[in-house]
Structure formats: C-alpha cells, structure tokens
Amino acid sequence: MNILTGNDLATGDVIWWTGQGWSIHVNDAVDVGEKGAEIAQAEAAARRVNEAYVIDGEQDGVGNIRPAHIKERIRALGPTVRLDLSLKPADPNAGNWVI
C-alpha cells in the first residue's frame, strides 16, 4: 500500500491524502498506487501541501492504516513528549502503536 503524506502549507500539520483532499488522520489515507508522485506534484502546485511524498503503509485486519516505517508512525501520532497532546489522547495504547 502506498500512501501520500506531507505538511499543510498553512498550519504545518502532518496531513494524509484521502483521495478527495487532505486529512490530519492517517486512517483517512487511501492507497495512491502508482499515482502518488503525480498527485503530490499537482497538490504542491495548487499550494495545498508542502513537501508531499509517497510512503509505504500497512492495513490491519479491521481496515486501520498505519505507516510501515517508525518515523512516519511518529509523524502520524503527533507529539510524543506528551501523549495527551497527540491525535490519540484517549488511547492508552497510543505509544505502542508507534513501535
């Protein structure tokens, strides 16, 4: 699975391509297949995203999406110094999701 990520040009937030636009939630990401670079270029030209790039992703048995590499999982979770500020503040296992 190939997913597209980058940073929101206005806020700096980590964002994920949904097939229709961008989301801060990695679970909204879709498989871009071989079209990732093309989508990234078009979105960058439209000034909606900064430094978009394609990464490997994984889907678990119930459809949840997770980046394959730890660096991208950390970006997807949000701040790691305080999990209460992450995108999964109510999930007591959020730290385990990264590793």
A tleap script that builds the chain and sets N, CA, C and O, in Angstrom:
source leaprc.protein.ff14SB
mol = sequence {
  NMET ASN ILE LEU THR GLY ASN ASP LEU ALA
  THR GLY ASP VAL ILE TRP TRP THR GLY GLN
  GLY TRP SER ILE HIE VAL ASN ASP ALA VAL
  ASP VAL GLY GLU LYS GLY ALA GLU ILE ALA
  GLN ALA GLU ALA ALA ALA ARG ARG VAL ASN
  GLU ALA TYR VAL ILE ASP GLY GLU GLN ASP
  GLY VAL GLY ASN ILE ARG PRO ALA HIE ILE
  LYS GLU ARG ILE ARG ALA LEU GLY PRO THR
  VAL ARG LEU ASP LEU SER LEU LYS PRO ALA
  ASP PRO ASN ALA GLY ASN TRP VAL CILE
}
set mol.1.N position { 0.846 -1.177 0.000 }
set mol.1.CA position { 0.000 0.000 0.000 }
set mol.1.C position { 0.892 1.242 0.000 }
set mol.1.O position { 1.798 1.353 0.826 }
set mol.2.N position { 0.645 2.164 -0.911 }
set mol.2.CA position { 1.362 3.436 -0.973 }
set mol.2.C position { 0.430 4.546 -0.518 }
set mol.2.O position { -0.672 4.694 -1.047 }
set mol.3.N position { 0.874 5.334 0.469 }
set mol.3.CA position { 0.074 6.459 0.927 }
set mol.3.C position { 0.884 7.737 0.779 }
set mol.3.O position { 2.114 7.723 0.804 }
set mol.4.N position { 0.167 8.836 0.625 }
set mol.4.CA position { 0.782 10.131 0.357 }
set mol.4.C position { 0.676 11.001 1.601 }
set mol.4.O position { -0.396 11.128 2.193 }
set mol.5.N position { 1.786 11.593 1.987 }
set mol.5.CA position { 1.822 12.460 3.158 }
set mol.5.C position { 2.599 13.727 2.840 }
set mol.5.O position { 3.327 13.799 1.850 }
set mol.6.N position { 2.434 14.702 3.685 }
set mol.6.CA position { 3.141 15.971 3.562 }
set mol.6.C position { 2.775 16.828 4.756 }
set mol.6.O position { 2.322 16.321 5.783 }
set mol.7.N position { 2.972 18.122 4.618 }
set mol.7.CA position { 2.601 19.055 5.674 }
set mol.7.C position { 1.676 20.117 5.103 }
set mol.7.O position { 1.888 20.613 3.996 }
set mol.8.N position { 0.649 20.459 5.867 }
set mol.8.CA position { -0.285 21.501 5.475 }
set mol.8.C position { 0.483 22.808 5.325 }
set mol.8.O position { 1.218 23.208 6.228 }
set mol.9.N position { 0.318 23.458 4.212 }
set mol.9.CA position { 1.071 24.674 3.923 }
set mol.9.C position { 0.718 25.804 4.888 }
set mol.9.O position { 1.578 26.618 5.224 }
set mol.10.N position { -0.524 25.862 5.332 }
set mol.10.CA position { -0.955 26.950 6.215 }
set mol.10.C position { -0.617 26.706 7.687 }
set mol.10.O position { -0.246 27.638 8.400 }
set mol.11.N position { -0.744 25.449 8.146 }
set mol.11.CA position { -0.602 25.164 9.582 }
set mol.11.C position { 0.654 24.394 9.950 }
set mol.11.O position { 1.095 24.434 11.098 }
set mol.12.N position { 1.232 23.694 8.982 }
set mol.12.CA position { 2.378 22.843 9.262 }
set mol.12.C position { 1.994 21.456 9.729 }
set mol.12.O position { 2.866 20.611 9.931 }
set mol.13.N position { 0.684 21.198 9.908 }
set mol.13.CA position { 0.224 19.883 10.367 }
set mol.13.C position { 0.639 18.789 9.390 }
set mol.13.O position { 0.709 19.014 8.182 }
set mol.14.N position { 0.912 17.606 9.925 }
set mol.14.CA position { 1.133 16.429 9.098 }
set mol.14.C position { -0.219 16.055 8.506 }
set mol.14.O position { -1.213 15.968 9.227 }
set mol.15.N position { -0.257 15.834 7.195 }
set mol.15.CA position { -1.515 15.507 6.528 }
set mol.15.C position { -1.349 14.298 5.614 }
set mol.15.O position { -0.243 13.944 5.206 }
set mol.16.N position { -2.492 13.675 5.307 }
set mol.16.CA position { -2.547 12.428 4.535 }
set mol.16.C position { -3.579 12.569 3.434 }
set mol.16.O position { -4.665 13.102 3.664 }
set mol.17.N position { -3.252 12.099 2.242 }
set mol.17.CA position { -4.147 12.194 1.091 }
set mol.17.C position { -5.303 11.216 1.231 }
set mol.17.O position { -5.092 10.026 1.467 }
set mol.18.N position { -6.536 11.721 1.086 }
set mol.18.CA position { -7.738 10.902 1.259 }
set mol.18.C position { -8.361 10.447 -0.057 }
set mol.18.O position { -9.314 9.668 -0.060 }
set mol.19.N position { -7.836 10.922 -1.147 }
set mol.19.CA position { -8.434 10.646 -2.446 }
set mol.19.C position { -9.267 11.824 -2.927 }
set mol.19.O position { -9.493 11.982 -4.127 }
set mol.20.N position { -9.722 12.651 -1.990 }
set mol.20.CA position { -10.514 13.835 -2.309 }
set mol.20.C position { -9.855 15.110 -1.805 }
set mol.20.O position { -10.170 16.205 -2.272 }
set mol.21.N position { -8.944 14.969 -0.856 }
set mol.21.CA position { -8.295 16.109 -0.221 }
set mol.21.C position { -7.339 15.598 0.845 }
set mol.21.O position { -6.801 14.497 0.727 }
set mol.22.N position { -7.130 16.393 1.882 }
set mol.22.CA position { -6.153 16.054 2.912 }
set mol.22.C position { -6.814 15.939 4.278 }
set mol.22.O position { -7.802 16.618 4.554 }
set mol.23.N position { -6.266 15.076 5.133 }
set mol.23.CA position { -6.756 14.885 6.493 }
set mol.23.C position { -5.566 14.809 7.443 }
set mol.23.O position { -4.477 14.396 7.047 }
set mol.24.N position { -5.776 15.208 8.700 }
set mol.24.CA position { -4.719 15.058 9.703 }
set mol.24.C position { -4.706 13.645 10.285 }
set mol.24.O position { -3.822 13.312 11.073 }
set mol.25.N position { -5.667 12.821 9.908 }
set mol.25.CA position { -5.771 11.457 10.440 }
set mol.25.C position { -5.283 10.435 9.409 }
set mol.25.O position { -5.846 10.329 8.319 }
set mol.26.N position { -4.253 9.700 9.755 }
set mol.26.CA position { -3.682 8.718 8.836 }
set mol.26.C position { -4.697 7.655 8.433 }
set mol.26.O position { -4.605 7.096 7.341 }
set mol.27.N position { -5.649 7.376 9.292 }
set mol.27.CA position { -6.641 6.352 8.976 }
set mol.27.C position { -7.561 6.762 7.820 }
set mol.27.O position { -8.271 5.921 7.269 }
set mol.28.N position { -7.551 8.039 7.455 }
set mol.28.CA position { -8.328 8.522 6.309 }
set mol.28.C position { -7.570 8.368 4.995 }
set mol.28.O position { -8.134 8.597 3.925 }
set mol.29.N position { -6.298 7.982 5.066 }
set mol.29.CA position { -5.464 7.873 3.867 }
set mol.29.C position { -5.955 6.749 2.953 }
set mol.29.O position { -6.533 5.762 3.408 }
set mol.30.N position { -5.712 6.925 1.667 }
set mol.30.CA position { -6.054 5.907 0.676 }
set mol.30.C position { -4.790 5.462 -0.054 }
set mol.30.O position { -3.781 6.167 -0.067 }
set mol.31.N position { -4.865 4.305 -0.646 }
set mol.31.CA position { -3.761 3.787 -1.449 }
set mol.31.C position { -3.699 4.581 -2.756 }
set mol.31.O position { -4.652 4.577 -3.535 }
set mol.32.N position { -2.574 5.261 -2.991 }
set mol.32.CA position { -2.433 6.061 -4.206 }
set mol.32.C position { -1.816 5.265 -5.345 }
set mol.32.O position { -1.717 5.756 -6.470 }
set mol.33.N position { -1.401 4.039 -5.056 }
set mol.33.CA position { -0.815 3.202 -6.089 }
set mol.33.C position { 0.375 3.862 -6.748 }
set mol.33.O position { 1.282 4.338 -6.065 }
set mol.34.N position { 0.383 3.896 -8.066 }
set mol.34.CA position { 1.476 4.485 -8.828 }
set mol.34.C position { 1.256 5.973 -9.109 }
set mol.34.O position { 2.102 6.609 -9.739 }
set mol.35.N position { 0.148 6.531 -8.658 }
set mol.35.CA position { -0.196 7.929 -8.950 }
set mol.35.C position { 0.290 8.905 -7.885 }
set mol.35.O position { 0.025 10.101 -7.998 }
set mol.36.N position { 0.989 8.440 -6.861 }
set mol.36.CA position { 1.405 9.281 -5.749 }
set mol.36.C position { 2.217 10.498 -6.141 }
set mol.36.O position { 1.917 11.608 -5.700 }
set mol.37.N position { 3.232 10.312 -6.955 }
set mol.37.CA position { 4.088 11.434 -7.359 }
set mol.37.C position { 3.298 12.458 -8.167 }
set mol.37.O position { 3.499 13.663 -8.015 }
set mol.38.N position { 2.413 11.984 -9.012 }
set mol.38.CA position { 1.581 12.872 -9.832 }
set mol.38.C position { 0.636 13.707 -8.950 }
set mol.38.O position { 0.490 14.912 -9.157 }
set mol.39.N position { 0.005 13.063 -7.979 }
set mol.39.CA position { -0.894 13.766 -7.059 }
set mol.39.C position { -0.097 14.770 -6.226 }
set mol.39.O position { -0.529 15.908 -6.041 }
set mol.40.N position { 1.056 14.354 -5.730 }
set mol.40.CA position { 1.898 15.236 -4.914 }
set mol.40.C position { 2.289 16.487 -5.683 }
set mol.40.O position { 2.242 17.592 -5.142 }
set mol.41.N position { 2.670 16.320 -6.930 }
set mol.41.CA position { 3.071 17.455 -7.755 }
set mol.41.C position { 1.894 18.411 -7.975 }
set mol.41.O position { 2.057 19.626 -7.872 }
set mol.42.N position { 0.722 17.872 -8.275 }
set mol.42.CA position { -0.452 18.711 -8.512 }
set mol.42.C position { -0.864 19.459 -7.241 }
set mol.42.O position { -1.207 20.640 -7.303 }
set mol.43.N position { -0.833 18.792 -6.110 }
set mol.43.CA position { -1.220 19.417 -4.844 }
set mol.43.C position { -0.206 20.477 -4.412 }
set mol.43.O position { -0.587 21.514 -3.868 }
set mol.44.N position { 1.062 20.226 -4.649 }
set mol.44.CA position { 2.095 21.221 -4.329 }
set mol.44.C position { 1.935 22.451 -5.219 }
set mol.44.O position { 2.083 23.581 -4.754 }
set mol.45.N position { 1.632 22.231 -6.497 }
set mol.45.CA position { 1.443 23.344 -7.426 }
set mol.45.C position { 0.223 24.180 -7.041 }
set mol.45.O position { 0.200 25.389 -7.270 }
set mol.46.N position { -0.795 23.534 -6.453 }
set mol.46.CA position { -2.004 24.240 -6.017 }
set mol.46.C position { -1.804 24.882 -4.642 }
set mol.46.O position { -2.709 25.522 -4.107 }
set mol.47.N position { -0.615 24.702 -4.083 }
set mol.47.CA position { -0.245 25.283 -2.781 }
set mol.47.C position { -1.137 24.823 -1.634 }
set mol.47.O position { -1.519 25.606 -0.765 }
set mol.48.N position { -1.459 23.521 -1.656 }
set mol.48.CA position { -2.233 22.946 -0.564 }
set mol.48.C position { -1.361 22.126 0.381 }
set mol.48.O position { -1.766 21.827 1.504 }
set mol.49.N position { -0.161 21.761 -0.078 }
set mol.49.CA position { 0.699 20.884 0.717 }
set mol.49.C position { 2.156 21.254 0.478 }
set mol.49.O position { 2.533 21.727 -0.595 }
set mol.50.N position { 2.957 21.027 1.500 }
set mol.50.CA position { 4.393 21.272 1.416 }
set mol.50.C position { 5.120 19.939 1.494 }
set mol.50.O position { 4.867 19.135 2.391 }
set mol.51.N position { 6.024 19.711 0.551 }
set mol.51.CA position { 6.881 18.517 0.572 }
set mol.51.C position { 6.111 17.206 0.642 }
set mol.51.O position { 6.429 16.357 1.475 }
set mol.52.N position { 5.120 17.021 -0.199 }
set mol.52.CA position { 4.378 15.758 -0.233 }
set mol.52.C position { 5.257 14.650 -0.797 }
set mol.52.O position { 6.043 14.874 -1.717 }
set mol.53.N position { 5.116 13.454 -0.236 }
set mol.53.CA position { 5.868 12.292 -0.719 }
set mol.53.C position { 5.119 11.011 -0.402 }
set mol.53.O position { 4.270 10.972 0.488 }
set mol.54.N position { 5.446 9.975 -1.139 }
set mol.54.CA position { 4.796 8.672 -1.009 }
set mol.54.C position { 5.575 7.809 -0.017 }
set mol.54.O position { 6.805 7.773 -0.033 }
set mol.55.N position { 4.826 7.112 0.853 }
set mol.55.CA position { 5.441 6.175 1.797 }
set mol.55.C position { 4.710 4.838 1.742 }
set mol.55.O position { 3.601 4.744 1.216 }
set mol.56.N position { 5.340 3.818 2.288 }
set mol.56.CA position { 4.701 2.513 2.419 }
set mol.56.C position { 3.771 2.532 3.616 }
set mol.56.O position { 4.106 3.073 4.669 }
set mol.57.N position { 2.609 1.941 3.447 }
set mol.57.CA position { 1.648 1.821 4.531 }
set mol.57.C position { 1.193 0.392 4.682 }
set mol.57.O position { 1.417 -0.445 3.807 }
set mol.58.N position { 0.547 0.120 5.808 }
set mol.58.CA position { 0.029 -1.218 6.105 }
set mol.58.C position { -1.418 -1.069 6.548 }
set mol.58.O position { -1.801 -0.058 7.136 }
set mol.59.N position { -2.206 -2.083 6.261 }
set mol.59.CA position { -3.581 -2.090 6.726 }
set mol.59.C position { -3.778 -3.335 7.576 }
set mol.59.O position { -3.424 -4.440 7.164 }
set mol.60.N position { -4.352 -3.152 8.779 }
set mol.60.CA position { -4.557 -4.309 9.645 }
set mol.60.C position { -5.844 -5.029 9.248 }
set mol.60.O position { -6.509 -4.644 8.286 }
set mol.61.N position { -6.183 -6.063 9.987 }
set mol.61.CA position { -7.338 -6.901 9.662 }
set mol.61.C position { -8.680 -6.198 9.722 }
set mol.61.O position { -9.649 -6.675 9.131 }
set mol.62.N position { -8.760 -5.081 10.417 }
set mol.62.CA position { -10.041 -4.359 10.523 }
set mol.62.C position { -10.046 -3.058 9.721 }
set mol.62.O position { -10.969 -2.254 9.853 }
set mol.63.N position { -9.025 -2.846 8.894 }
set mol.63.CA position { -9.001 -1.706 7.996 }
set mol.63.C position { -8.259 -0.478 8.482 }
set mol.63.O position { -8.234 0.533 7.779 }
set mol.64.N position { -7.650 -0.529 9.668 }
set mol.64.CA position { -6.865 0.604 10.150 }
set mol.64.C position { -5.569 0.717 9.371 }
set mol.64.O position { -4.932 -0.289 9.060 }
set mol.65.N position { -5.180 1.948 9.056 }
set mol.65.CA position { -3.972 2.201 8.283 }
set mol.65.C position { -2.868 2.678 9.205 }
set mol.65.O position { -3.094 3.476 10.114 }
set mol.66.N position { -1.672 2.176 8.954 }
set mol.66.CA position { -0.507 2.557 9.742 }
set mol.66.C position { 0.694 2.641 8.806 }
set mol.66.O position { 0.920 1.736 8.003 }
set mol.67.N position { 1.466 3.725 8.904 }
set mol.67.CA position { 2.694 3.794 8.105 }
set mol.67.C position { 3.629 2.637 8.455 }
set mol.67.O position { 3.685 2.201 9.605 }
set mol.68.N position { 4.353 2.148 7.466 }
set mol.68.CA position { 5.230 0.998 7.676 }
set mol.68.C position { 6.495 1.366 8.457 }
set mol.68.O position { 7.025 0.533 9.192 }
set mol.69.N position { 6.976 2.581 8.313 }
set mol.69.CA position { 8.225 2.989 8.952 }
set mol.69.C position { 7.951 3.758 10.236 }
set mol.69.O position { 7.001 4.539 10.300 }
set mol.70.N position { 8.772 3.547 11.257 }
set mol.70.CA position { 8.566 4.177 12.557 }
set mol.70.C position { 8.572 5.701 12.487 }
set mol.70.O position { 7.804 6.349 13.199 }
set mol.71.N position { 9.420 6.286 11.643 }
set mol.71.CA position { 9.457 7.758 11.515 }
set mol.71.C position { 8.092 8.297 11.123 }
set mol.71.O position { 7.630 9.298 11.671 }
set mol.72.N position { 7.452 7.636 10.179 }
set mol.72.CA position { 6.144 8.087 9.705 }
set mol.72.C position { 5.049 7.803 10.724 }
set mol.72.O position { 4.078 8.555 10.806 }
set mol.73.N position { 5.186 6.730 11.503 }
set mol.73.CA position { 4.210 6.463 12.568 }
set mol.73.C position { 4.278 7.544 13.633 }
set mol.73.O position { 3.249 7.950 14.176 }
set mol.74.N position { 5.485 8.013 13.937 }
set mol.74.CA position { 5.647 9.104 14.900 }
set mol.74.C position { 4.998 10.368 14.349 }
set mol.74.O position { 4.298 11.070 15.079 }
set mol.75.N position { 5.220 10.667 13.075 }
set mol.75.CA position { 4.587 11.840 12.461 }
set mol.75.C position { 3.071 11.720 12.500 }
set mol.75.O position { 2.376 12.711 12.727 }
set mol.76.N position { 2.546 10.500 12.277 }
set mol.76.CA position { 1.100 10.289 12.250 }
set mol.76.C position { 0.467 10.446 13.630 }
set mol.76.O position { -0.669 10.907 13.743 }
set mol.77.N position { 1.189 10.068 14.670 }
set mol.77.CA position { 0.644 10.128 16.029 }
set mol.77.C position { 0.599 11.551 16.553 }
set mol.77.O position { -0.345 11.929 17.247 }
set mol.78.N position { 1.598 12.333 16.232 }
set mol.78.CA position { 1.669 13.686 16.776 }
set mol.78.C position { 2.743 13.758 17.842 }
set mol.78.O position { 3.592 12.870 17.920 }
set mol.79.N position { 2.726 14.795 18.664 }
set mol.79.CA position { 3.788 14.959 19.667 }
set mol.79.C position { 3.937 13.731 20.553 }
set mol.79.O position { 2.949 13.200 21.060 }
set mol.80.N position { 5.163 13.284 20.738 }
set mol.80.CA position { 5.401 12.083 21.545 }
set mol.80.C position { 5.864 12.407 22.955 }
set mol.80.O position { 5.947 11.513 23.798 }
set mol.81.N position { 6.165 13.663 23.224 }
set mol.81.CA position { 6.610 14.012 24.573 }
set mol.81.C position { 5.450 14.013 25.550 }
set mol.81.O position { 5.641 13.784 26.744 }
set mol.82.N position { 4.238 14.271 25.047 }
set mol.82.CA position { 3.030 14.233 25.859 }
set mol.82.C position { 1.924 13.614 25.019 }
set mol.82.O position { 1.374 14.260 24.127 }
set mol.83.N position { 1.600 12.355 25.311 }
set mol.83.CA position { 0.585 11.670 24.505 }
set mol.83.C position { -0.789 12.309 24.634 }
set mol.83.O position { -1.642 12.091 23.774 }
set mol.84.N position { -1.031 13.101 25.693 }
set mol.84.CA position { -2.315 13.779 25.803 }
set mol.84.C position { -2.471 14.869 24.739 }
set mol.84.O position { -3.583 15.344 24.507 }
set mol.85.N position { -1.386 15.265 24.096 }
set mol.85.CA position { -1.440 16.246 23.010 }
set mol.85.C position { -1.420 15.580 21.636 }
set mol.85.O position { -1.463 16.266 20.614 }
set mol.86.N position { -1.356 14.254 21.607 }
set mol.86.CA position { -1.298 13.527 20.337 }
set mol.86.C position { -2.677 13.483 19.683 }
set mol.86.O position { -3.645 14.012 20.228 }
set mol.87.N position { -2.762 12.861 18.533 }
set mol.87.CA position { -4.039 12.695 17.851 }
set mol.87.C position { -4.847 11.545 18.431 }
set mol.87.O position { -5.981 11.319 18.007 }
set mol.88.N position { -4.288 10.808 19.395 }
set mol.88.CA position { -4.992 9.705 20.050 }
set mol.88.C position { -4.904 9.869 21.569 }
set mol.88.O position { -4.435 8.955 22.247 }
set mol.89.N position { -5.336 10.996 22.120 }
set mol.89.CA position { -5.140 11.257 23.549 }
set mol.89.C position { -5.882 10.294 24.467 }
set mol.89.O position { -5.432 10.061 25.589 }
set mol.90.N position { -6.986 9.739 24.036 }
set mol.90.CA position { -7.765 8.850 24.897 }
set mol.90.C position { -7.332 7.389 24.783 }
set mol.90.O position { -7.832 6.536 25.515 }
set mol.91.N position { -6.422 7.102 23.885 }
set mol.91.CA position { -5.988 5.719 23.649 }
set mol.91.C position { -4.802 5.399 24.541 }
set mol.91.O position { -3.707 5.902 24.293 }
set mol.92.N position { -4.982 4.563 25.592 }
set mol.92.CA position { -3.868 4.260 26.479 }
set mol.92.C position { -2.747 3.469 25.798 }
set mol.92.O position { -1.637 3.390 26.326 }
set mol.93.N position { -3.028 2.892 24.646 }
set mol.93.CA position { -2.016 2.115 23.920 }
set mol.93.C position { -1.400 2.897 22.764 }
set mol.93.O position { -0.746 2.307 21.904 }
set mol.94.N position { -1.595 4.212 22.729 }
set mol.94.CA position { -1.099 5.023 21.611 }
set mol.94.C position { 0.407 4.898 21.432 }
set mol.94.O position { 0.893 4.835 20.302 }
set mol.95.N position { 1.155 4.862 22.540 }
set mol.95.CA position { 2.603 4.725 22.444 }
set mol.95.C position { 3.010 3.409 21.811 }
set mol.95.O position { 4.022 3.352 21.113 }
set mol.96.N position { 2.251 2.360 22.034 }
set mol.96.CA position { 2.543 1.049 21.448 }
set mol.96.C position { 2.277 1.034 19.949 }
set mol.96.O position { 2.853 0.229 19.217 }
set mol.97.N position { 1.407 1.924 19.498 }
set mol.97.CA position { 1.060 1.996 18.076 }
set mol.97.C position { 2.274 2.396 17.254 }
set mol.97.O position { 2.419 1.972 16.107 }
set mol.98.N position { 3.140 3.206 17.833 }
set mol.98.CA position { 4.327 3.684 17.119 }
set mol.98.C position { 5.320 2.560 16.933 }
set mol.98.O position { 5.889 2.420 15.850 }
set mol.99.N position { 5.545 1.757 17.950 }
set mol.99.CA position { 6.596 0.736 17.901 }
set mol.99.C position { 6.117 -0.569 17.346 }
set mol.99.O position { 6.892 -1.519 17.246 }
savepdb mol mol.pdb
quit
